[in-house]
């Protein structure tokens, strides 16, 4: 995949930033009184793999002016070595704008994680291209890859249009488009026709399309894998058939990817991946991974996959690095992996958990 070589940024990522509150020690949210707060968004989580490994990543977002939470998020992005820009919106009083709150426990043993999103008054719903200098960002500075997800594309009517215009401007200026479909039923309720059209256009502009079986079915209207089978690994041929159907509809897309996950317990998952590039298939059969917190594992996979693309690796190497990046992410209490170096991720792929001195 040819990338724009004079681009200042490896990745530019539109997103709505928020915070996550996680109870300590794997406890349920409702019975806890002590929480860890982290900055989060699915899209920025993807970019963290590249930013921690030394590539230039820029976040396009929105902030609440004068908010201590906005300051916390800016400091978090800076700690992740990310550039950012976004309009500062006045809060507008106690019932005005704020950043979303993700309330999520990690689960424990046979008690699965529970997640509730409080997005009332979310400032990211106001994202609009008129608040960004697209010529400076995409023509002058440039981006090798623009990554976006269905979460931001479906957040509001404004953000749907925002993502469409970002994709158009980026494509015009030589950026590759990565689109993780990320279907959320609550976002789509009552907006199915509008969002189907928007997602279809973004997908048609995309060079990389990522999603699970539900994402491809509900976002793009594709037939999913056949039902049945004893485990996720036995459904790989059905997943391939689904991706082949998507390839027929979007022939200009170069790379298609999906993850495979089967939950044995909160701390043990079977984790795999499928990537299609041209006529070639790259499959990681589900392998056991140990999980500290499952949220962000899929974003870790996408982040590792894109890091490989940015480095010009072949699709198989990208797939392996993506799988291991996802496995790394679920060992962190943040939603995103924070690799020390490439070797840390490759050690996970190789199954080498020995101490490194």
C-alpha positions in Angstrom: 0.0 0.0 0.0 1.6 3.3 -1.1 1.7 6.0 1.5 2.3 9.7 1.2 6.0 10.0 2.1 6.1 13.8 2.7 3.3 13.6 5.4 4.1 15.2 8.7 1.8 12.8 10.5 1.7 9.0 10.4 -1.9 9.1 11.6 -4.6 11.8 12.0 -7.5 10.6 14.0 -10.9 12.4 14.5 -12.5 11.4 17.8 -14.5 12.5 20.8 -12.4 12.2 24.0 -13.8 11.2 27.3 -12.9 9.5 30.6 -13.2 6.0 31.9 -13.9 5.2 35.6 -12.7 1.7 36.6 -13.2 0.2 40.0 -10.1 -1.2 41.6 -9.3 -4.9 42.0 -11.9 -6.0 39.4 -14.8 -5.1 41.6 -18.3 -4.2 40.2 -19.0 -0.5 39.7 -22.1 -0.4 42.0 -20.3 -1.8 45.0 -17.1 0.3 44.7 -16.1 3.6 46.2 -12.6 3.9 44.7 -12.0 4.3 41.0 -9.1 4.8 38.5 -9.8 7.5 35.9 -8.1 7.4 32.5 -8.6 9.4 29.3 -10.2 7.3 26.6 -11.7 7.0 23.1 -11.7 4.0 20.8 -10.0 6.0 18.0 -7.2 7.5 20.2 -6.7 4.0 21.6 -5.8 2.8 18.1 -3.3 5.6 17.7 -1.5 4.9 20.9 0.4 1.9 19.5 2.0 4.1 16.9 2.5 7.1 19.2 4.2 5.0 22.0 6.5 3.5 19.3 7.6 6.9 18.1 5.4 7.8 15.2 3.7 11.2 14.9 -0.1 11.0 15.7 -2.5 13.9 15.7 -6.0 13.9 17.4 -8.8 16.1 16.0 -11.4 16.6 18.7 -13.4 19.1 20.8 -12.9 20.4 24.4 -14.9 22.1 27.0 -13.3 25.5 27.7 -11.9 25.8 31.2 -12.9 22.3 32.2 -10.5 20.4 34.5 -11.6 17.3 32.7 -10.5 18.8 29.4 -7.1 19.6 31.0 -6.9 16.0 32.3 -7.6 14.7 28.7 -5.0 17.1 27.1 -2.4 16.0 29.6 -3.3 12.4 28.9 -2.8 12.8 25.2 0.5 14.6 25.7 1.6 11.7 27.9 0.8 9.4 25.0 3.1 11.6 22.8 0.1 12.8 20.7 -0.5 16.2 19.1 -4.1 17.4 19.3 -6.3 20.3 18.3 -9.9 21.1 18.7 -12.4 23.9 19.3 -12.9 25.0 22.9 -16.7 25.2 23.6 -18.1 27.2 26.4 -19.7 24.8 29.0 -22.9 26.8 28.9 -23.8 26.4 32.6 -24.3 23.3 34.7 -26.5 21.7 32.1 -24.2 22.4 29.1 -21.4 20.5 27.5 -19.0 18.0 29.0 -16.9 15.0 28.1 -18.4 11.6 28.0 -18.0 9.2 31.0 -17.3 5.5 30.5 -18.2 3.5 33.6 -16.7 0.1 33.2 -15.6 -2.6 35.6 -13.1 -5.2 34.5 -15.1 -8.2 35.7 -13.5 -11.1 37.6 -13.6 -14.9 37.1 -17.1 -15.9 35.9 -18.5 -12.4 36.4 -18.2 -10.6 33.2 -17.3 -6.9 32.8 -20.1 -4.4 32.6 -20.0 -1.1 30.8 -22.3 1.9 30.8 -21.6 5.1 28.8 -22.9 8.4 30.0 -22.8 10.6 26.9 -25.4 13.3 27.9 -24.2 16.7 26.7 -21.1 15.2 25.1 -19.0 18.0 23.6 -17.7 15.7 20.8 -21.2 15.7 19.3 -20.4 19.2 18.1 -17.4 18.3 15.9 -17.6 20.2 12.6 -15.1 20.7 9.8 -15.6 24.4 9.9 -13.6 24.4 13.1 -10.5 22.9 11.4 -8.2 24.1 8.7 -8.5 21.1 6.4 -6.1 22.5 3.9 -3.4 23.0 6.5 -4.0 19.6 8.1 -4.3 17.4 5.0 -2.6 19.4 2.1 0.2 21.2 3.9 1.0 19.0 6.9 -0.4 15.7 5.4 -1.3 12.4 6.9 -0.3 8.9 5.8 -3.4 7.3 7.4 -6.6 8.8 8.7 -8.3 6.4 11.1 -11.9 6.8 12.2 -14.5 4.5 13.6 -18.2 4.0 13.5 -18.5 5.3 17.1 -17.6 8.8 16.1 -19.3 8.5 12.7 -22.6 7.6 14.3 -22.4 9.9 17.4 -24.6 12.6 16.0 -25.8 14.0 12.6 -23.0 16.6 12.9 -20.2 14.0 13.5 -21.5 11.8 10.6 -21.0 14.8 8.3 -17.7 15.6 10.0 -16.4 12.1 9.3 -17.6 12.2 5.7 -15.9 15.5 5.0 -12.7 14.4 6.8 -12.6 11.3 4.7 -13.1 13.2 1.4 -10.5 15.8 2.2 -8.0 13.2 3.4 -8.5 11.1 0.3 -8.1 14.1 -2.0 -4.7 14.9 -0.4 -3.2 11.4 -0.6 -4.0 10.0 2.8 -5.1 6.4 3.2 -8.4 5.8 5.1 -8.8 3.3 7.8 -12.4 2.6 9.0 -13.3 0.4 12.0 -17.1 0.0 11.7 -17.8 -0.4 15.4 -21.6 -0.7 15.3 -23.6 0.4 18.3 -27.3 -0.3 18.2 -28.2 2.7 20.5 -26.4 5.1 18.1 -28.3 3.7 15.1 -31.8 3.6 16.6 -34.1 5.8 14.4 -31.2 6.8 12.1 -30.7 3.6 10.1 -31.2 5.1 6.6 -29.1 8.1 7.3 -26.2 6.2 8.8 -26.3 3.4 6.2 -25.7 6.0 3.5 -22.9 7.7 5.5 -21.1 4.4 6.4 -21.4 3.1 2.8 -19.7 6.3 1.4 -16.9 6.2 4.1 -16.4 2.5 3.3 -16.2 3.3 -0.4 -13.4 5.7 0.3 -11.6 3.4 2.7 -8.3 1.6 2.0 -8.6 -0.5 5.2 -11.9 -1.9 6.5 -12.2 -3.5 9.9 -15.2 -5.1 11.7 -16.6 -8.2 13.2 -19.5 -10.1 11.8 -22.1 -7.9 13.4 -20.4 -4.7 12.2 -20.3 -5.8 8.5 -24.0 -7.0 8.7 -25.5 -4.0 10.5 -23.4 -1.2 9.2 -23.0 -2.3 5.6 -25.9 -4.7 5.1 -23.7 -7.7 4.4 -24.6 -11.3 5.1 -22.7 -12.6 8.2 -21.1 -15.9 8.9 -23.1 -19.1 9.0 -24.6 -20.0 12.4 -23.4 -23.1 14.3 -20.0 -24.6 15.0 -18.5 -25.6 18.3 -16.0 -22.7 18.6 -14.9 -19.5 16.9 -12.0 -21.2 15.2 -14.4 -23.5 13.4 -16.2 -20.5 11.8 -13.1 -19.1 10.0 -14.3 -20.3 6.6 -17.6 -18.5 7.2 -15.8 -15.3 8.2 -13.8 -15.6 5.0 -17.0 -15.9 3.0 -18.4 -12.8 4.6 -15.3 -10.8 3.9 -15.4 -12.0 0.3 -18.9 -10.5 0.0 -17.6 -7.2 1.5 -14.7 -7.2 -1.0 -17.1 -7.5 -3.9 -19.1 -4.5 -2.7 -15.9 -2.4 -2.0 -13.4 -3.5 -4.6 -11.1 -0.4 -4.1 -10.4 -1.4 -0.5 -6.9 -3.0 -0.1 -7.1 -4.6 3.4 -10.0 -6.2 5.3 -9.7 -7.4 8.9 -11.6 -8.9 11.7 -10.7 -10.3 15.1 -11.9 -13.6 16.6 -12.6 -13.8 20.3 -14.1 -16.6 22.5 -14.4 -15.8 26.2 -13.6 -18.8 28.5 -13.5 -16.6 31.6 -12.8 -13.0 32.3 -9.1 -13.8 32.6 -8.8 -16.3 29.7 -9.8 -15.7 26.1 -9.2 -17.5 22.8 -7.9 -14.7 20.5 -7.4 -14.8 16.8 -7.6 -12.7 13.6 -8.3 -12.8 9.9 -6.8 -10.3 7.4 -7.5 -10.3 3.7 -5.2 -8.6 1.2 -5.8 -9.1 -2.5 -6.2 -12.9 -3.0 -4.2 -13.7 0.1 -5.5 -14.7 3.6 -3.6 -14.3 6.8 -5.2 -16.1 9.7 -4.2 -16.4 13.3 -6.0 -19.4 14.7 -7.4 -18.5 18.1 -4.8 -18.9 20.9 -5.1 -18.5 24.6 -4.4 -15.1 26.0 -4.5 -13.9 29.6 -6.7 -10.9 30.2 -6.4 -8.2 32.9 -9.0 -5.9 31.3 -10.6 -6.8 27.9 -11.7 -3.3 26.9 -9.5 -2.0 24.1 -8.2 -5.3 22.9 -9.8 -4.8 19.5 -8.4 -1.3 19.3 -5.0 -2.7 20.1 -5.3 -5.1 17.2 -6.2 -2.3 14.8 -3.4 -0.1 16.2 -0.8 -2.8 15.7 -2.1 -3.6 12.2 -1.9 0.0 11.2 1.6 0.4 12.7 2.7 -2.4 10.4 1.1 -0.8 7.4 2.8 2.5 8.3 6.2 0.7 8.4 5.6 -1.0 5.0 5.5 -4.5 6.4 3.8 -7.3 4.4 0.3 -8.2 5.4 1.2 -11.3 7.3 3.7 -9.5 9.5 1.1 -6.7 10.1 -1.5 -9.4 11.1 0.9 -11.0 13.6 1.9 -7.7 15.1 -1.8 -6.6 15.3 -2.8 -9.8 17.1 0.0 -9.4 19.6 -0.8 -5.7 20.1 -4.3 -6.6 21.0 -3.0 -9.2 23.4 -0.8 -6.6 24.9 -3.6 -4.1 25.3 -5.7 -6.4 27.5 -2.9 -6.6 30.0 -3.3 -2.9 30.8 -5.9 -1.2 33.0 -6.0 1.7 30.5 -8.1 1.0 27.3 -4.9 1.3 25.2 -1.7 -0.6 25.1 1.5 1.2 25.9 4.3 -0.8 24.3 7.8 -0.1 25.5 9.2 -1.1 22.1 8.4 -3.4 19.2 10.3 -6.3 20.9 7.8 -6.3 23.8 5.0 -7.0 21.3 6.9 -9.5 19.2 7.7 -11.4 22.5 3.9 -11.8 23.0 3.6 -13.2 19.5 6.4 -15.6 20.1 4.9 -16.7 23.4 7.9 -15.6 25.4 6.9 -14.2 28.8 10.3 -14.7 30.4 11.8 -11.8 32.3 13.9 -9.4 30.2 16.9 -7.9 32.1 
